[in-house]
Structure formats: structure tokens, C-alpha cells
Amino acid sequence: MSVTSVSFSRLILPIFFQMALLLAIFLTDTFFLSSVSDMAVAGVGSAIPVLLTAIALMHAFSDPGISILGQQLGQGNRSRLSSTFFVMLVVCSLLAIILTATTLLIAYPFGEWIGLDKDASVASRDYLIYISPIFILDILFINFNSMIFAHGQTRWAMYAAISSAVTNLALNIILYLNVFPGWQLGVKEVAMATLFAQIPPILIMGYAIFYVIGFRFKFSCIHPADFGWARKRILSISIPATIEPISYNISQLVVYSMLAGISVTSVAAYSYGKNIFLLFSWAAALAVGIGTQIVVSHFQGEKQYCKADNRMTRSLCKFLPAVFVAGIFINFFADSILSVFTQDQALIALTQKFLMFMLVIETFKAGNFVLFPTLRGSGDIRMPVVISLISHWIFCIALGYYLAFYCNWGIYGLMTGVAADELLRLAASVWRWYRRYWVTNYEASTENVVPQQS
């Protein structure tokens, strides 16, 4: 069955559950770490942007493959699949080695760089050291995921995520109950549980690709001309695309640093607030964004641009109001939700202040998650990246710093800067979509396509 003939909800619901379950791993870690100390939560919460930056870099090189593979499937051109997939694996392998080494190097001074106290600094250091091998596993995890998505077999990604979440939860419970002498709950052990939880999903996705989909990867099928085309296409999108997640996550580290300048409690409150909202602004938004990217890429391959445009419009008009309503729900029940993670009433009260701002921030962010992957996969990447750089550092950081420390707005000033950043980037992406740059960039990439090899 063609991907474009499958109902959109059937396509994205497994992606949502996959993202929610992968998110559950971070929430599980936060829940168990909260029984260690709030400083452990603050330290790990401050280190997570480093982890997410590195993973985002790998996705920047792999995720365009969802669109490129989908476009090839839409064209009925399967001869280039092996070449494209091989390029994705090679590039991600080189990147994973660099990211693992870099994470180990910055682990020790990281807490001091962003102004954490001693206990939180130790927690961030231990987490980064023990979680760093995850990038090696992600060579297969991320690229297998892209291949499954491109074929529309999203339920297998969900099955893989279930195995990961269950494994992580089981390992954390074992640590919490101190089942094995010498192995007890701590930052190092939680990181290792997260690491080992990546192995079962790799095995499941491998089965889906090679046995369910029937993909056969053979070096003899990699034609030099196809390999050269795939390398040029992926790198032309991915190299500029790496700049945006680096800039965004570094700006988030600066936000954490500025929050630490206000109080360490603010860092913990911000971490709790972001984790709670991630289910809607991250899991649901990525599901809709990836689903839209898959469908649009197949429509691009078929040159049915009006249908692609209608798909994007429906995604935005239906999803963003839903995120806003979900945010209202979270704020209304915030006290009950937060009491699951901590009993510190001062921390709960401060987190509730952050949640009020996140109602707006996360709605704008959800729109960016929906639009950006499809623009990137279509080759419209350079100008959105330039706009993102300006927005991150002039609005999020400079404006946030000015309002927080010169105007004495404190956390309200910082959150105003973050909201302005998300709004500007969303407005720019909407403008570029409706100016149809995603069409002109895609068509330019197919002008000199190598003929299909028999």
C-alpha cells in the first residue's frame, strides 16, 4: 500500500507513541533521580542539552534521508536506496566517533562552565561520561529509524520504542530495589540503564528492515554515480542543517547558565517544566512533523505539489491549537503532576511559573517541529538556518539577558526572550513554505539526476 494512501492518523500515531516512549526514558530517569536528590536532577537536566545537541547533529545528517528515500520511493526509483542508506551510515559513523570523544572531553569542566554548584557539577560530569557511548549505538538506531519511516512502516518504530522503554524501566527498578549488591541507584547507573536500553530496539528495527520491508543492502548494488549523487545531496542539506541544532542547544545551555545565576532552584524548576511539556511539544510535534515529512516527500516524488501543500496546511491548522489546549490542561493540573516528582513546595511553585510561559513557548516550538523537517528535506535549508542563528542569539539570549538582568524581570525576562525566538523562527518558516521554496529547491535537485540503473 502506498504511503500517500494511508490515513495520516494511522501513520503518525505509532510515531507519537514511539516518541512518547523514548521521552518516557528521560522522564523515568528524572523520576528515579529525584529520589537521589534535586541536585542530581539539576545536574543531569543541565547536561541533557549537550546530549540532545549531539543526537540532533546525527539526526541532521540522517533525517534528510527520510525525505530523500521517500522521494525516491515516490518516483518509483529504488535503485538508489542502497547508495543513499550507505552514505547515511558512513557519515553518521564518522560523526558518532567525534561526538563520543568530544562529550568525554567536556564532561569534567562542563558543570563549572555553566555555574553549577559542586553536587550538580558532579552529577552532570558522571552522566555525560557514562552516556557518551550512546552515539555509537545511534549509528544504527537513527538510520534504521529513517529507513522505516521512509517506507511508512511506522508501527515497527513503535515496537522498538516499547522494548527500549520497558528495558530502561526494568533496569531502573532493579537499581532502585538494590537487587544486586554494589549496584544501587545513582547518576552513573541511570545513564548506563539508558545506554543498554538502546540495544533491543536496534534488533527489532533491523528485523523490520531486512525481513518485513525486504530491503537488501548489497555493496554490488551501489553504483558510483548513484553514490556520488546521494553523497552530494545529503551533505548539501546536512552540513548547513547541523548549524541550527548546535546554535539552538548552545543557546539553551546559556539559558541554563543565566538561570543558575538567578538560583540553582530555577535550573531544577526549568528542567521539570521542560520535561513535563515534552510529551506535547516534542513527542506529538515530532510525530506530526515526521508524518508530514514522509507524506510530502512521497508527493514530491510524484510531483503532486498541491496535495503536499494541503497536507502541511492541515497539519499546522489542526495541531497547533491542540498543543495550546494541552498546555492549558497541564497548567491546570500542574500541582498534582509536579508532586509526583518532588515534594518541595517552593520548587513546585517556581516550576508553575515556568509552565505558564511554556504554554506559549511550546506551542510556537511545535510549529517549528512540524515545518522545519520538511523544509530541510526539500533542500530549503540555508536561509532558515541564518534566520535561526539571528533569532537564537539576538532574541533568545540578548533580549532575554537584557530583560532578566537589566530590567530586573528575572525568569520572566528570560522566558520572554525564549518565546520571541520561537515565534520569529515559526513566522519565517511559514513564510518560506507559502512562498514554495520547498518546491523550487526539490526540483533543482532533480534537474541533473542520474538515470535509473537497471
C-alpha positions in Angstrom: 0.0 0.0 0.0 1.3 3.5 -0.9 2.3 5.8 1.9 0.1 8.5 0.5 -3.0 6.3 0.6 -2.6 5.5 4.3 -4.6 7.7 6.7 -2.5 10.3 8.3 -3.5 9.4 11.8 -2.6 5.7 11.2 0.8 6.9 10.0 1.6 9.3 12.9 0.1 7.5 15.9 2.9 4.9 16.0 5.4 7.7 15.7 3.8 9.6 18.6 3.9 6.5 20.8 7.5 5.9 19.7 8.5 9.5 20.7 6.4 9.4 23.9 8.1 6.1 24.9 11.5 7.4 24.1 10.6 10.5 26.1 9.4 8.2 28.9 13.0 7.1 29.3 14.0 10.7 30.2 11.0 11.1 32.5 11.8 7.7 34.1 15.4 8.9 34.6 14.1 12.2 36.1 11.7 10.3 38.4 14.3 7.9 39.8 17.0 10.7 40.0 14.5 12.8 42.1 14.8 10.1 44.8 18.6 10.6 44.8 18.5 14.5 45.1 17.2 17.6 43.4 20.8 18.5 42.6 21.1 15.2 40.7 18.1 16.3 38.6 19.6 19.8 38.1 23.0 18.4 37.1 21.6 15.8 34.6 19.0 18.3 33.4 21.8 20.8 32.6 23.7 18.0 30.8 20.9 16.8 28.7 21.1 19.7 26.2 24.7 18.5 25.4 23.3 15.0 24.7 20.4 16.4 22.7 22.8 18.6 20.7 24.9 15.7 19.8 21.9 13.5 18.9 20.5 16.4 16.9 23.7 16.6 14.9 23.4 12.9 14.0 19.7 13.5 13.1 20.8 16.5 10.9 22.8 14.1 8.7 20.3 11.2 8.9 16.8 12.8 8.9 17.1 14.3 5.4 17.4 10.7 4.4 13.7 10.3 5.3 12.8 12.8 2.6 15.4 11.6 0.1 14.4 8.0 0.5 10.7 8.9 0.4 11.2 11.0 -2.8 13.0 8.0 -4.4 10.1 5.7 -3.4 7.6 8.2 -4.7 9.5 8.3 -8.0 9.5 4.5 -8.2 13.3 4.7 -8.3 14.5 2.0 -5.9 18.0 1.7 -7.4 19.4 4.5 -5.4 18.1 3.2 -1.9 21.3 1.3 -1.1 23.6 4.1 -2.1 21.6 6.7 0.0 21.5 4.4 3.0 25.2 3.6 2.8 26.1 7.3 2.7 23.9 7.9 5.8 25.7 5.1 7.7 29.2 6.3 6.7 28.6 9.9 7.6 26.9 9.0 10.9 29.7 6.6 11.9 32.3 9.3 11.5 30.2 11.8 13.4 29.5 9.4 16.2 33.2 8.8 16.9 33.8 12.6 17.0 30.8 13.2 19.3 31.8 10.4 21.7 35.3 11.8 22.1 34.0 15.4 22.4 31.5 14.5 25.1 34.2 12.8 27.2 36.4 15.8 26.9 33.9 18.4 28.1 32.3 16.2 30.8 34.7 17.3 33.6 34.7 21.1 33.1 31.0 21.3 32.0 29.4 22.0 35.4 31.8 24.7 36.2 31.3 26.3 32.8 27.6 26.9 33.4 27.9 27.8 37.0 26.5 24.7 38.8 27.4 24.0 42.4 29.6 21.1 43.4 27.0 18.4 43.7 25.2 19.3 40.5 28.5 19.6 38.6 29.5 16.0 39.7 26.1 14.7 38.5 26.5 16.4 35.1 30.0 15.0 34.7 29.1 11.5 35.6 26.1 11.5 33.3 28.0 12.7 30.3 30.8 10.2 30.8 28.6 7.2 31.1 26.0 8.1 28.5 28.6 9.0 25.8 28.7 5.6 24.1 25.1 6.1 23.1 26.3 7.8 19.9 27.9 4.6 18.6 24.6 2.8 19.1 22.8 5.6 17.4 24.6 4.9 14.1 22.2 2.0 13.6 19.3 3.3 15.7 18.8 6.6 13.9 19.4 5.3 10.3 17.3 2.2 10.8 14.6 4.6 12.0 14.9 6.8 8.9 14.6 3.7 6.6 11.5 2.5 8.4 9.8 6.0 8.3 10.5 6.4 4.6 8.6 3.2 3.9 5.7 4.2 6.1 6.2 1.2 8.4 6.0 3.4 11.5 4.4 0.7 13.7 7.8 -1.1 13.8 9.4 2.1 15.2 6.8 2.0 17.9 7.5 -1.7 18.8 11.2 -0.8 19.0 10.5 2.1 21.4 8.3 -0.1 23.6 11.3 -2.5 24.0 13.6 0.4 24.9 11.2 2.0 27.5 10.5 -1.4 29.1 14.1 -2.3 29.3 15.0 1.1 30.8 12.2 1.0 33.4 13.1 -2.6 34.4 16.8 -1.7 34.9 15.9 1.4 37.0 13.6 -0.6 39.2 16.3 -3.2 39.7 18.7 -0.4 40.7 16.1 1.3 43.0 15.4 -2.0 44.8 19.1 -2.7 45.1 18.6 -6.2 43.7 22.3 -6.8 43.0 24.8 -5.8 45.8 27.0 -3.0 44.8 24.6 -1.8 42.1 22.4 1.0 43.5 20.5 4.0 42.1 22.8 6.9 41.1 23.6 9.1 38.2 26.1 6.7 36.7 23.8 3.7 36.9 20.8 5.6 35.5 23.0 6.6 32.5 24.0 3.0 31.9 20.4 1.8 32.1 19.6 4.4 29.4 22.5 3.1 27.3 21.6 -0.6 27.5 18.0 0.2 26.7 19.1 1.2 23.1 20.1 -2.4 22.2 16.6 -4.1 21.9 15.1 -1.5 19.5 18.1 -1.8 17.2 17.5 -5.6 16.9 13.7 -5.1 16.3 14.2 -2.4 13.6 16.8 -4.5 11.9 14.3 -7.3 11.7 11.7 -4.9 10.2 14.0 -3.5 7.6 15.6 -6.7 6.3 12.7 -9.2 6.8 9.4 -7.2 6.8 10.2 -4.5 4.3 12.6 -6.8 2.5 15.3 -4.3 1.9 18.5 -5.9 0.7 21.7 -3.9 1.2 24.4 -5.1 -1.2 27.7 -3.3 -2.0 27.4 -4.6 -5.6 24.1 -2.5 -5.9 25.9 0.7 -5.1 26.6 2.3 -8.4 29.4 5.0 -8.2 27.2 7.6 -9.9 24.3 6.9 -7.5 26.7 7.0 -4.6 28.1 10.4 -5.7 24.6 11.8 -6.1 23.5 10.6 -2.7 26.6 11.9 -1.0 26.2 15.3 -2.6 22.5 15.5 -1.9 22.8 14.5 1.7 25.8 16.7 2.5 24.4 19.7 0.8 21.4 19.6 3.1 23.1 18.2 6.3 26.1 20.4 6.6 24.1 23.6 6.8 21.5 21.8 8.9 24.0 20.9 11.6 24.4 24.6 12.4 20.9 25.1 13.7 20.8 22.4 16.4 24.3 23.4 17.6 23.2 27.0 17.9 19.9 26.2 19.5 21.3 23.8 22.1 24.2 26.1 22.9 21.7 28.9 23.4 19.8 26.6 25.8 23.0 26.0 27.7 23.4 29.8 28.0 19.8 30.0 29.2 20.6 27.3 31.9 23.7 29.3 32.8 21.7 32.5 33.2 19.1 30.6 35.3 21.9 29.3 37.5 22.9 33.0 38.0 19.4 33.6 39.4 19.3 30.4 41.5 20.1 26.7 41.2 16.4 26.1 42.1 15.5 27.9 38.9 17.6 25.3 36.9 15.7 22.4 38.6 12.3 24.1 38.0 13.1 24.8 34.4 14.2 21.1 33.9 11.0 19.8 35.5 8.8 22.2 33.4 10.5 21.3 30.1 10.3 17.5 30.8 6.5 17.7 31.5 5.8 19.7 28.4 8.0 17.5 26.2 5.2 15.0 25.7 3.2 17.5 23.6 5.8 19.9 22.2 8.3 17.2 21.4 6.7 13.8 21.1 3.4 14.9 19.4 5.1 17.7 17.4 7.8 15.3 16.1 5.2 12.7 15.2 3.1 15.2 13.2 6.3 16.7 11.7 7.8 13.4 10.7 4.5 12.2 9.4 4.1 15.3 7.3 7.7 15.0 6.1 7.1 11.4 5.0 3.8 12.2 3.1 5.2 15.4 1.5 8.4 13.6 0.3 6.3 10.9 -1.5 4.1 13.6 -3.0 7.2 15.4 -4.2 8.5 12.3 -5.8 5.1 12.0 -7.6 5.2 15.8 -8.4 1.8 16.3 -6.7 2.7 19.6 -5.0 -0.9 20.8 -4.3 -1.5 17.6 -2.3 1.8 18.2 -0.4 0.8 21.8 0.4 -2.6 20.7 1.6 -1.0 18.1 3.9 1.2 20.7 5.5 -1.7 23.2 5.9 -3.9 20.6 7.6 -1.0 19.6 9.9 -0.5 23.1 11.2 -4.1 24.2 11.5 -5.2 21.1 13.4 -2.1 20.5 15.6 -1.1 23.9 17.0 -4.5 24.6 18.6 -4.3 21.1 20.1 -0.9 21.8 21.7 -2.2 25.1 23.2 -5.2 23.3 24.7 -2.9 20.6 26.1 -0.8 23.3 27.7 -3.8 24.8 29.4 -4.6 21.3 30.8 -1.0 20.9 32.1 -1.1 24.3 33.8 -4.5 23.5 35.4 -3.2 20.2 36.9 0.4 21.3 37.4 0.4 20.9 41.2 -0.7 17.3 41.0 1.7 16.5 38.2 4.7 18.0 39.8 4.0 16.4 43.2 4.9 13.1 41.5 8.5 14.3 41.0 9.1 16.4 44.1 7.6 17.4 47.4 9.5 20.7 47.6 6.6 23.3 47.6 8.9 26.2 46.7 10.2 24.2 43.7 6.7 23.3 42.7 5.6 26.9 42.9 8.6 28.1 40.8 8.0 25.4 38.2 4.4 26.5 37.8 5.6 30.0 36.8 7.7 28.4 34.1 4.8 26.3 32.9 2.7 29.5 32.3 5.3 30.8 29.8 5.8 27.3 28.3 2.1 27.4 27.3 3.0 29.9 24.6 6.7 28.8 24.0 5.9 25.2 23.4 3.0 26.0 21.0 5.4 28.0 18.8 8.0 25.3 19.2 5.6 22.7 18.0 5.0 24.7 14.8 8.8 24.7 14.2 9.0 21.0 14.7 6.2 20.4 12.1 7.6 22.8 9.4 11.4 22.5 9.7 12.0 18.8 8.8 10.0 19.1 5.5 11.8 22.3 4.5 15.1 20.7 5.3 14.4 17.5 3.5 13.3 19.5 0.4 16.7 21.3 0.4 15.4 24.7 1.7 17.9 25.0 4.5 20.4 27.9 4.2 18.1 30.8 4.8 16.1 29.1 7.6 19.5 28.4 9.3 20.6 32.1 9.0 17.2 33.2 10.5 17.6 30.7 13.3 21.1 32.0 14.2 19.8 35.6 14.4 16.8 34.5 16.4 18.7 32.4 18.9 21.3 35.0 19.8 19.6 38.3 19.4 16.1 37.4 20.7 16.6 34.3 23.0 19.9 35.3 24.5 20.5 39.1 24.1 16.8 40.1 24.6 16.4 37.5 27.4 19.5 38.7 29.2 18.5 42.4 28.9 15.1 41.8 30.3 16.2 39.4 33.0 19.2 41.4 34.4 18.9 45.0 33.2 15.2 45.3 33.5 15.2 43.0 36.6 12.4 40.8 35.2 14.3 37.7 36.3 13.0 34.4 35.0 10.1 36.3 33.3 12.6 38.2 31.2 14.5 35.0 30.2 11.3 33.3 29.2 10.1 36.3 27.2 13.4 36.0 25.1 12.8 32.3 24.6 9.3 32.9 23.4 10.4 35.7 21.0 12.9 33.3 19.5 10.4 30.5 18.8 7.8 33.0 17.4 10.3 34.5 14.9 11.5 31.2 13.6 8.0 29.9 13.2 6.9 33.0 11.3 10.0 32.7 9.0 9.3 29.0 8.3 5.6 29.7 7.5 6.6 32.4 5.1 9.1 30.3 3.3 6.6 27.4 3.0 3.9 29.5 1.4 6.5 31.1 -0.9 7.0 27.5 -2.2 10.8 27.4 -1.7 10.3 23.7 -0.9 9.2 23.1 -4.5 11.9 25.1 -6.3 14.7 23.5 -4.1 13.4 20.0 -4.7 13.1 20.5 -8.5 16.6 21.9 -8.7 17.9 18.8 -7.0 16.3 16.6 -9.7 17.5 18.5 -12.8 20.7 16.5 -13.1 19.5 13.2 -11.7 21.5 10.2 -12.8 19.3 7.8 -14.9 18.0 4.8 -13.0 20.3 1.9 -13.2 18.9 -1.4 -14.4 
